[in-house]
Amino acid sequence: MKKGLLSLLALALTVVGCQNYDDQFDELTSQITSLQSTVDGLTGVTAAITTLQETVGGLVNSVGDISTGVGDNATTLQTVSATLADLLSQLDDVATSTDLDVISTTLAQVQADVRELLEGNSTINQNLTVNSEATLLYAETLVSTGTERPNVIVNGTVDFDTTGFSPEQQSRANEIAKKIATVLDDVTVISTSTLDFAFMTFVDADVTLTGGGADVTELRTVSTDFQSTEIGDIDYSYLSSVGGKLKIIAGDAGATNVNSITSVDFGTAKFGSITVGLAATAEHTINAPKATKVITGNAPVTIVTANAASEIKHNFNSPTVALTSLSITGSGSIDILAAKVTGGITLEGVKTSIIYASSLTSTNAFTMTTKVAQLHLPEITQASGAINATVVDLTKFERASAALNIAATDVDLTGATAIAVPLITHSGAGHVTITDANETGLAGAATTQITIKELSGPVTFPAGMAELHTIDITGKAATSGAAQNNLVTTSAAASITTITLGGTIDGLTSANNAKLKTVTTSGNLTDLNITGAVKLTAVNAGHSHISGDTAVTFVITGATALTSLDMSAVDKVKTITLTGNTKLSSITAPSTTTLAEAGAAVAVDISDGASLTGVFVPFKPEVPATETTPVIPAELAKVKQNSLKGLADWFDVHWGRQTATPTFNVDTALSSGTVNYASFNLASAAQGYGQAVTGTGSGTIQAGTTEKAEVDLIESE
């Protein structure tokens, strides 16, 4: 019976309206509620049901001439009427509140069903206009404004103009605005006082707001265009989409002022276009120089002028549609979601600005006249123009489509591929990070630091890189069976102070780099050759040999400021040449964990090691036996020097195992008693070298072709 009643009520209400029937149910609900705890007052319930019977009777009269589609409507409604009569008679048998509750529950269900029908039937099939007392009165006959009244769908236009309204009229107009849920045509509002469209979520045409009084914060979707005049904080982040153009005019006609806009927020919703500024402002432009925040929404905005903005978010993120150009001016962080900009990009910030364009893959040219703190372009593959930032991230950059000038303290070009002709210069650039030696053409004369992450071929840093002071290279191991061929060479560089090598590198050749102070190695390296580094003070040798390559060589000459050298971390060493290092006073020998192959020529040359100091113990000849004393054997001369003892022990390990006899040519300053000697030659000549040792007793400490007696003279201090 319930469903049948629901259908018939819907049909009848369409014909005769709904407001009076709704009032009757409200009255019935009130009386039932007041009788929940007692059976007193049954007369009131009886009267309420009687009224309902009259309502159904009215429905019977209303549907009497309606064609079929829901059965015999009049007959069915007469049946319902009879049922209500039966309910009325049942009241005679009510003895307890429980009996009354049963009847109350049934009536409450009917009331809920009718409420559902009323709400479903709340459509105004005409235009709704409020611009005078007369139209206001008429609108009040179309829209029920009570709190229990349903919100309405307007199948037409909505036009509010409350100019000149009294406060009482404005209040009544506001009550009507609160009841509008959906509009299927244009919405136009002119009001400087509040009109709260508290439930309007959808407009299937244009929205035009003037005066700043309309509150449409519940609006989510506009099918075509949206226009508003306002100042201060412009916040439409609640919108889900505007199918056409969205335009905000700063103020009203005749009193427009873009400086009156304090913030702009369109969230991430999708818009056909967004324009903020004056009436004549070009489409796709946001002109709000005093705004402290600008969030563009997902719209193809091409110009953002917000000089005072500490936060700008350009949320256009179409993966297929490219912006034709982009110009952004701000004073803080700038986030750009666009993937492509076919024309140029102009970015103007301040020295503390941090700019992210994390999805941008390509653009024609950059223009940046002001240096910003950071520019992050991790996905861009090609560009040209000028980039001006302290830190630049171009991780996946492949090539410059034309000349690209990068003025940066730190720029990451690890994605760049080989370029035959340098297309990238660095005007005041600092730290440049690239992947391989083929990209060294990318580093301009003003580069101060260079990092190569995967060096696979030889690289030379010319003297023309006059500002280069730091080199940091990680070598890439050659493929199996291929020779390692990524020698690092730098010669006569004016400013190089620091060289750091890691990974797998063929070798380092550093010649006459007069300001070189520190060389640090790790990973695997074969040849270390440093000459003419007069300011070199530290060689931090932490590398090992390259498996399958020749043994390691150490050549350091002319490092007149170097005082110590520790080679203990390095194994498989064959050559140690340390000459002209006039202050080198401490040497730690290489590791013997892995030795050079037998075919390697092992050689030690510290032939001018006057900076090493030791003690010379002269030769003591044999003392013959006497009647009272035994013979005292001769004592060979001794050279007591810790650094030389370590080298001698390392040399001894190789003696007798190499195909070619190892060579040892070392000198040191020596003292004997109170006398100091500048060399082993002078000490041995003055103090007695000893005939028990093969040799002339002159020159350096050497190993002969068949014996190493002089080397064996060396002891620890």
C-alpha positions in Angstrom: 0.0 0.0 0.0 2.9 2.4 0.9 4.4 2.3 -2.6 1.0 2.7 -4.3 0.3 5.7 -2.2 3.7 7.2 -3.0 3.1 6.9 -6.7 -0.4 8.3 -6.6 0.7 11.2 -4.4 3.4 12.1 -6.9 0.9 12.1 -9.7 -1.6 14.2 -7.9 0.9 16.7 -6.4 2.1 17.5 -9.9 -1.4 18.7 -10.7 -2.5 20.5 -7.6 0.8 21.6 -6.0 2.4 20.5 -2.8 2.7 23.3 -0.2 -0.7 22.8 1.6 -0.3 19.0 1.8 3.1 19.5 3.3 1.6 21.8 5.9 -0.9 19.2 6.8 1.7 16.6 7.4 3.8 19.0 9.5 0.7 19.6 11.7 0.1 15.8 11.9 3.8 15.2 12.9 3.6 17.9 15.6 0.5 16.3 17.2 1.8 12.7 17.0 5.0 13.9 18.7 3.1 15.5 21.5 1.2 12.3 22.1 4.1 9.8 22.2 4.0 9.3 26.0 0.3 9.3 26.6 -3.0 8.2 25.2 -4.6 11.5 26.2 -5.4 13.7 23.3 -6.7 11.0 20.9 -9.1 13.6 19.7 -6.2 15.5 18.2 -4.9 12.5 16.4 -8.4 11.8 15.1 -8.7 15.3 13.8 -5.3 15.0 12.1 -6.2 11.8 10.3 -9.5 13.3 9.3 -7.7 16.2 7.8 -5.5 13.7 5.9 -8.6 12.0 4.7 -9.7 15.3 3.3 -6.4 15.7 1.6 -6.7 12.3 -0.1 -10.2 13.2 -1.1 -8.7 16.3 -2.8 -6.3 14.1 -4.5 -9.1 11.9 -5.7 -10.8 14.9 -7.2 -7.5 16.1 -8.8 -6.7 12.8 -10.5 -10.2 11.9 -11.6 -9.5 13.1 -15.2 -5.9 11.9 -15.5 -5.2 9.2 -18.0 -4.1 5.8 -16.9 -0.5 5.0 -16.3 -0.7 4.2 -12.6 -3.8 2.2 -12.6 -7.3 3.3 -11.7 -6.2 6.4 -9.7 -9.5 7.4 -8.3 -10.4 3.9 -7.2 -7.0 3.4 -5.7 -7.2 6.7 -3.8 -10.7 5.8 -2.6 -9.1 2.6 -1.2 -6.5 4.6 0.5 -9.2 6.8 1.9 -11.0 3.8 3.2 -7.7 2.6 4.8 -7.4 5.9 6.6 -10.9 5.5 7.8 -10.0 2.2 9.2 -7.0 3.8 11.0 -9.4 6.3 12.4 -11.7 3.6 13.7 -8.7 1.8 15.3 -8.2 4.8 17.5 -11.3 3.7 19.4 -9.4 0.6 20.5 -6.2 2.4 21.7 -5.6 1.5 25.3 -1.9 2.1 25.7 0.8 4.3 24.4 2.2 1.3 22.6 -1.0 1.1 20.5 -0.6 4.7 19.7 3.1 4.3 18.7 2.0 1.8 16.0 -0.3 4.4 14.4 2.3 7.1 14.8 5.0 5.1 13.1 2.8 4.4 10.1 1.9 8.0 9.7 5.6 9.1 10.1 6.5 6.8 7.2 3.8 8.3 5.0 5.0 11.8 5.9 8.6 10.9 4.9 7.4 9.6 1.6 5.4 12.7 0.9 8.5 14.8 1.9 10.5 12.9 -0.7 7.8 13.6 -3.3 7.8 17.3 -2.4 11.6 17.6 -2.8 11.6 15.6 -6.0 8.9 17.9 -7.4 10.7 21.2 -6.4 11.5 22.5 -9.9 10.7 26.0 -11.1 10.1 25.8 -14.8 10.6 29.5 -15.5 13.0 32.3 -15.1 13.5 33.6 -11.5 14.0 37.4 -11.2 14.5 39.5 -8.1 15.1 43.2 -8.9 12.1 45.0 -7.3 9.5 44.6 -4.6 7.0 43.1 -7.1 9.5 40.5 -8.5 10.5 39.8 -4.9 6.9 39.0 -3.9 6.4 36.8 -7.0 9.7 34.9 -6.3 8.4 34.2 -2.8 5.4 32.5 -4.3 7.7 30.3 -6.4 10.2 29.4 -3.7 9.3 28.4 -0.2 11.9 29.9 2.2 11.2 28.0 5.4 14.0 25.9 6.9 12.0 22.8 6.3 11.2 23.7 2.7 13.1 21.9 -0.1 15.8 23.6 -2.2 14.8 24.2 -5.8 16.0 23.6 -9.3 15.5 26.6 -11.6 14.9 25.5 -15.2 15.6 29.0 -16.5 17.7 32.0 -15.7 18.4 33.5 -12.2 18.7 37.2 -12.2 19.2 39.1 -8.9 19.8 42.9 -8.8 19.3 44.2 -5.3 20.6 47.7 -6.0 18.5 50.1 -3.8 17.0 47.3 -1.7 16.2 48.1 1.9 17.7 45.8 4.5 14.4 44.1 4.9 14.2 43.4 1.2 17.8 42.3 1.0 17.1 39.8 3.8 14.1 38.4 2.0 16.1 38.2 -1.3 18.9 36.4 0.7 16.3 33.8 1.9 15.4 33.0 -1.7 19.1 32.8 -2.7 19.6 30.2 0.0 17.0 27.9 -1.6 18.5 27.7 -5.0 20.4 24.4 -5.6 20.7 24.1 -9.4 20.3 26.5 -12.3 19.9 25.3 -15.8 20.5 28.7 -17.5 22.5 31.9 -16.8 23.0 33.3 -13.3 23.4 37.1 -13.0 23.8 38.8 -9.6 24.3 42.5 -8.9 24.6 43.1 -5.2 26.9 44.8 -2.8 25.2 43.2 0.2 25.2 39.6 1.1 23.3 37.1 -1.0 24.2 33.7 0.3 23.7 31.0 -2.4 24.3 28.4 0.3 23.2 25.4 -1.7 23.9 26.3 -5.3 26.4 23.8 -6.6 25.7 23.6 -10.4 25.0 26.2 -13.1 24.5 24.9 -16.6 25.3 28.1 -18.3 27.1 31.4 -17.5 27.6 33.0 -14.1 28.1 36.8 -13.8 28.6 38.4 -10.4 28.9 42.1 -9.8 29.4 44.1 -6.6 31.0 41.5 -4.4 27.9 40.6 -2.4 27.2 37.1 -3.9 28.5 34.2 -1.8 28.8 31.2 -4.1 31.3 29.2 -2.1 29.2 26.0 -2.5 29.3 26.3 -6.3 31.3 23.5 -7.9 30.5 23.4 -11.6 29.8 26.1 -14.2 29.2 24.7 -17.7 30.3 27.8 -19.7 31.7 31.2 -18.5 32.2 32.7 -15.1 32.8 36.4 -14.4 33.0 38.4 -11.2 34.1 41.8 -10.0 35.8 41.9 -6.7 38.9 43.0 -4.7 40.9 41.7 -1.8 41.3 37.9 -1.5 40.1 36.2 -4.6 39.4 32.6 -3.7 37.7 30.1 -6.0 39.6 27.1 -4.9 36.3 25.4 -4.2 35.3 25.2 -7.8 35.7 21.9 -9.6 35.5 23.1 -13.1 34.5 26.0 -15.4 33.9 24.8 -18.9 34.5 28.2 -20.5 36.3 31.4 -19.6 36.8 32.6 -16.0 37.4 36.3 -15.6 37.8 38.3 -12.5 37.8 42.1 -12.8 39.4 44.0 -9.9 36.6 46.2 -8.6 33.7 47.6 -10.5 33.6 49.4 -13.8 35.1 52.9 -13.4 36.9 52.0 -10.2 39.1 49.1 -11.2 42.5 48.7 -9.6 44.7 45.6 -9.9 46.6 46.7 -6.8 43.4 46.0 -4.8 43.9 42.3 -5.2 45.7 40.8 -2.2 45.6 37.1 -3.2 44.4 34.8 -5.9 43.5 31.1 -5.5 41.9 28.9 -8.1 43.1 25.7 -6.6 43.7 22.8 -9.0 40.3 22.8 -10.8 40.2 22.7 -14.6 39.2 25.9 -16.4 38.9 26.8 -20.1 40.8 30.0 -19.4 41.5 32.4 -16.4 41.9 36.1 -16.6 42.4 38.4 -13.6 42.9 42.1 -13.8 41.2 44.9 -15.6 38.3 44.6 -18.0 40.7 45.0 -20.9 43.3 42.5 -19.6 44.2 40.0 -22.2 42.9 36.4 -21.8 45.1 33.9 -20.0 46.6 36.7 -17.9 46.7 37.2 -14.1 47.7 40.8 -13.3 47.9 41.2 -9.5 51.1 42.9 -8.6 50.3 43.3 -4.9 48.9 39.8 -4.3 51.0 37.8 -1.9 49.8 34.5 -3.3 48.7 33.3 -6.7 47.4 29.8 -7.5 46.3 29.6 -11.1 44.2 26.5 -11.3 44.5 24.1 -14.1 44.2 26.7 -16.9 46.6 27.7 -19.7 47.6 31.0 -18.0 50.5 32.5 -20.0 51.3 35.6 -17.9 51.4 36.0 -14.1 52.4 39.4 -12.8 52.5 39.2 -9.0 55.6 41.1 -7.9 54.8 40.8 -4.2 53.8 37.1 -4.2 55.8 34.9 -2.0 54.0 31.9 -3.4 53.0 31.3 -7.1 51.6 27.9 -8.2 51.0 27.5 -11.9 48.8 24.4 -11.9 48.2 23.9 -15.6 49.3 20.3 -16.1 47.9 19.0 -19.4 50.2 16.1 -20.7 49.2 16.8 -24.3 48.4 20.6 -24.6 51.4 22.9 -24.6 51.5 26.5 -23.4 52.4 28.9 -26.2 54.5 31.0 -23.8 54.9 31.6 -20.1 55.9 34.7 -18.2 55.9 34.7 -14.4 57.0 37.5 -12.0 57.1 37.0 -8.3 59.2 37.4 -5.2 59.2 33.9 -3.6 58.6 30.3 -4.6 57.3 29.5 -8.0 55.9 26.1 -8.9 55.1 25.3 -12.6 53.3 22.1 -13.5 53.2 22.5 -17.3 55.0 19.8 -19.3 55.6 21.8 -22.5 56.0 25.5 -23.5 56.4 25.9 -27.2 57.5 29.5 -27.0 59.8 31.1 -24.5 59.7 31.2 -20.7 60.4 34.4 -18.8 61.0 34.0 -15.1 61.6 37.0 -12.9 62.1 36.5 -9.2 64.4 37.7 -6.4 67.6 36.3 -5.1 65.8 34.1 -2.6 63.3 32.7 -5.1 63.1 28.9 -5.6 61.5 27.8 -8.8 60.3 24.3 -9.6 59.2 23.2 -13.1 59.5 19.5 -12.3 57.4 18.3 -15.3 58.7 20.6 -18.0 60.4 18.6 -20.8 61.1 21.3 -23.4 60.8 25.0 -24.2 62.2 27.3 -26.8 64.2 29.8 -24.8 64.6 31.0 -21.2 64.8 34.6 -20.2 65.9 35.4 -16.6 67.4 38.9 -16.0 67.4 38.5 -12.2 69.4 35.8 -10.5 67.2 33.6 -8.3 68.3 31.1 -5.6 67.3 27.8 -7.2 65.9 26.7 -10.6 64.8 23.0 -10.8 64.3 21.6 -14.3 64.8 17.9 -13.7 62.8 16.7 -16.7 63.7 19.2 -19.4 65.7 17.8 -22.3 66.4 20.8 -24.5 66.4 24.6 -24.1 68.2 27.7 -25.1 68.5 31.3 -23.9 69.6 32.4 -20.5 69.3 30.7 -17.1 70.2 32.7 -14.1 70.2 31.0 -10.7 72.5 30.1 -7.9 71.6 26.4 -8.2 70.3 24.9 -11.4 69.0 21.3 -11.7 69.1 20.1 -15.4 69.5 16.4 -14.5 68.0 15.1 -17.8 69.1 17.9 -20.1 70.3 16.5 -23.4 71.1 19.3 -25.7 70.9 23.0 -26.3 68.6 23.9 -29.2 70.6 27.1 -29.6 73.1 29.0 -27.5 72.3 28.5 -23.8 74.0 30.7 -21.2 73.8 29.4 -17.7 74.9 31.8 -14.9 74.8 29.5 -11.8 76.7 28.6 -8.8 75.6 25.0 -9.1 74.2 23.4 -12.3 73.4 19.7 -12.9 73.9 18.7 -16.5 74.2 14.9 -15.9 71.7 14.1 -18.7 73.5 16.0 -21.4 74.8 13.9 -24.3 77.9 14.4 -26.5 78.0 17.8 -28.2 80.5 18.3 -31.0 80.5 22.1 -30.7 80.0 23.7 -27.3 76.6 25.3 -27.3 76.5 26.0 -23.6 78.5 28.8 -21.9 78.6 29.6 -18.2 78.6 33.3 -17.5 79.7 33.4 -13.9 78.8 29.7 -13.5 80.1 27.8 -10.5 79.7 24.1 -10.0 78.8 22.1 -13.1 77.9 18.5 -12.9 78.0 16.3 -16.0 77.9 12.6 -16.7 80.8 11.9 -19.0 83.9 13.5 -20.5 82.2 14.0 -23.9 80.3 16.9 -22.2 83.3 18.9 -21.1 82.5 21.3 -23.9 79.6 22.3 -21.8 81.8 23.8 -19.2 82.6 27.4 -19.9 85.6 29.4 -19.0 83.9 30.8 -15.9 83.2 27.3 -14.4 84.7 27.1 -10.9 83.9 23.4 -10.1 83.2 20.4 -12.3 81.9 17.0 -11.3 81.9 14.1 -13.7 79.8 11.2 -12.5 80.6 8.4 -15.0 83.8 9.2 -16.9 84.3 6.6 -19.6 86.9 8.3 -21.9 90.0 10.5 -21.5 89.3 14.1 -20.4 91.6 17.1 -20.5 91.1 20.4 -18.6 92.8 23.1 -20.5 94.6 26.1 -19.1 91.8 28.3 -20.6 89.4 27.2 -17.8 91.0 29.9 -15.8 88.5 29.9 -12.9 88.3 26.2 -12.4 89.5 25.3 -8.9 87.8 22.0 -8.1 87.6 18.7 -10.1 85.6 15.8 -8.8 85.5 12.7 -11.1 84.0 9.3 -10.7 85.3 6.9 -13.4 83.3 4.3 -15.1 84.8 0.8 -15.4 85.5 -0.5 -18.9 83.4 -3.4 -20.1 84.8 -6.8 -19.6 87.8 -7.4 -21.8 88.3 -3.8 -22.8 91.2 -1.6 -21.6 90.5 1.1 -19.2 91.0 4.4 -21.1 89.8 7.4 -19.1 92.9 9.2 -18.2 92.4 12.6 -16.5 94.8 15.3 -17.6 95.1 18.9 -16.4 98.1 21.2 -17.2 99.1 24.7 -16.2 95.7 25.5 -14.9 95.6 28.9 -13.2 93.2 28.1 -10.3 92.9 24.3 -9.7 93.4 23.6 -6.0 91.5 20.3 -5.5 91.3 17.1 -7.4 89.1 14.2 -6.2 89.0 10.9 -8.0 86.8 7.9 -7.4 85.3 4.9 -9.2 87.6 3.4 -11.8 90.0 5.7 -13.5 93.0 4.9 -15.8 95.1 7.6 -14.2 95.8 11.2 -13.3 98.3 13.4 -15.0 98.7 16.8 -13.3 101.5 19.0 -14.6 102.5 22.4 -13.4 99.2 23.2 -11.7 100.8 25.8 -9.4 97.9 26.2 -7.0 97.0 22.5 -6.6 96.9 21.8 -2.9 94.9 18.5 -2.4 94.6 15.3 -4.3 92.2 12.6 -3.0 91.7 9.2 -4.5 89.4 6.3 -3.9 88.1 3.4 -5.9 90.5 2.0 -8.5 93.3 3.8 -10.2 96.5 2.8 -12.0 98.8 5.8 -12.6 99.1 8.8 -10.3 101.5 11.3 -11.8 101.8 14.8 -10.3 104.6 17.2 -11.3 105.3 20.8 -10.5 102.6 21.2 -7.9 104.5 23.5 -5.7 101.7 24.2 -3.3 100.6 20.5 -2.9 100.2 19.7 0.8 98.0 16.6 0.8 97.8 13.4 -1.2 95.0 11.3 0.3 95.7 8.0 -1.5 92.7 5.7 -0.8 92.6 3.9 -4.1 93.4 0.3 -5.1 94.5 -1.3 -8.3 92.3 -2.0 -11.3 91.7 -5.7 -11.6 93.3 -7.0 -14.8 95.2 -3.8 -15.4 98.9 -3.1 -15.0 100.3 -2.4 -11.5 100.0 1.0 -9.8 102.5 3.8 -10.2 103.2 6.7 -7.8 105.0 9.6 -9.4 105.2 12.9 -7.4 107.9 15.3 -8.3 108.5 19.0 -7.5 105.9 19.1 -4.7 108.0 21.4 -2.6 105.3 21.9 0.0 104.4 18.2 0.5 105.5 16.9 3.9 104.0 13.5 4.1 102.7 10.7 1.9 100.7 7.6 3.0 100.4 4.9 0.5 99.3 2.1 2.9 95.8 1.8 1.4 97.2 1.1 -2.1 98.2 -2.4 -3.2 99.7 -3.9 -6.3 102.2 -1.0 -6.7 105.2 -1.3 -9.0 106.7 2.2 -9.2 107.4 4.8 -6.5 109.1 7.9 -7.7 109.3 10.8 -5.2 111.8 13.4 -6.2 112.2 17.1 -5.8 109.8 17.1 -2.8 112.1 19.1 -0.6 109.9 19.0 2.5 108.7 15.3 2.3 109.7 14.0 5.7 107.3 11.1 6.2 106.5 8.2 3.8 104.3 5.2 4.5 104.9 2.3 2.1 102.2 0.7 0.0 100.2 -2.4 1.1 101.6 -5.9 0.3 98.2 -7.5 0.3 98.3 -7.8 -3.5 101.7 -7.6 -5.2 102.5 -6.6 -8.8 102.7 -9.5 -11.2 106.2 -11.1 -11.6 106.7 -9.5 -14.9 106.3 -6.0 -13.6 109.4 -3.8 -13.2 109.5 -2.8 -9.5 111.4 0.4 -8.8 111.8 2.8 -5.9 113.3 6.2 -6.6 113.7 8.8 -3.8 117.2 9.7 -4.8 117.1 13.3 -3.5 115.3 12.5 -0.2 117.3 15.1 1.8 114.1 16.0 3.7 114.1 12.5 5.2 116.2 12.4 8.4 117.7 9.4 10.1 120.7 8.2 12.1 123.9 6.7 10.6 125.7 4.1 12.7 129.3 3.7 11.3 130.9 0.4 10.4 132.7 -1.3 13.2 135.5 -3.7 12.1 136.1 -7.0 13.8 137.9 -7.0 17.1 140.2 -10.0 17.3 140.2 -12.3 20.3 142.7 -12.0 23.1 143.8 -14.2 25.8 141.0 -12.8 27.9 138.4 -11.7 25.4 136.6 -13.5 22.6 136.5 -12.1 19.1 134.0 -9.3 18.5 132.5 -9.7 15.0 132.4 -6.7 12.7 129.2 -4.6 12.7 128.0 -3.3 9.4 127.0 0.3 9.1 123.3 1.1 9.9 120.8 3.6 8.5 118.1 4.1 11.0 115.1 5.8 9.4 111.4 4.8 9.8 110.1 5.8 6.4 113.0 4.1 4.6 112.6 1.0 6.8 109.0 0.6 5.6 110.0 1.1 2.0 112.9 -1.4 2.5 110.5 -4.0 3.9 108.1 -3.5 1.0 111.0 -3.8 -1.4 112.2 -7.0 0.3 108.9 -8.7 -0.5 109.5 -8.2 -4.2 113.1 -9.2 -4.2 113.7 -12.5 -5.8 110.1 -12.8 -7.2 110.2 -10.4 -10.1 111.4 -11.4 -13.5 113.5 -8.3 -13.7 115.5 -7.4 -10.6 113.8 -4.6 -8.6 115.7 -1.3 -8.3 116.1 0.7 -5.2 117.6 4.2 -5.2 117.0 6.2 -2.0 118.7 8.9 -0.1 118.2 10.6 3.3 119.8 13.1 5.5 121.7 11.4 8.4 123.2 12.4 11.7 126.1 10.6 13.5 126.8 11.7 16.9 126.9 15.4 16.8 127.6 15.6 13.1 124.8 15.9 10.5 125.2 14.8 6.9 123.0 15.8 4.0 123.1 12.4 2.4 124.0 8.8 2.8 127.0 9.4 0.5 128.5 12.0 2.8 127.8 10.0 6.0 129.2 6.8 4.7 132.3 8.5 3.3 133.1 10.3 6.6 132.1 7.6 9.1 133.1 4.4 7.4 131.0 2.4 5.1 132.7 -0.9 5.7 134.5 -3.3 3.4 132.1 -6.1 4.4 129.5 -4.5 2.1 129.9 -4.8 -1.6 130.1 -1.5 -3.3 132.2 1.7 -3.3 130.5 3.3 -0.4 129.4 6.3 -2.4 126.1 7.5 -3.9 122.6 6.6 -2.6 121.3 3.6 -0.9 120.9 1.1 -3.8 120.2 -2.4 -4.6 122.6 -4.1 -7.0 121.7 -6.4 -9.8 122.4 -9.5 -7.7 122.3 -8.3 -4.1 120.6 -5.7 -1.9 123.1 -5.4 0.9 122.7 -1.6 1.1 119.0 -2.0 1.5 119.6 -4.4 4.3 121.4 -1.7 6.2 118.2 0.1 6.9 116.6 -0.3 10.3 113.8 1.4 12.3 114.8 4.2 14.6 
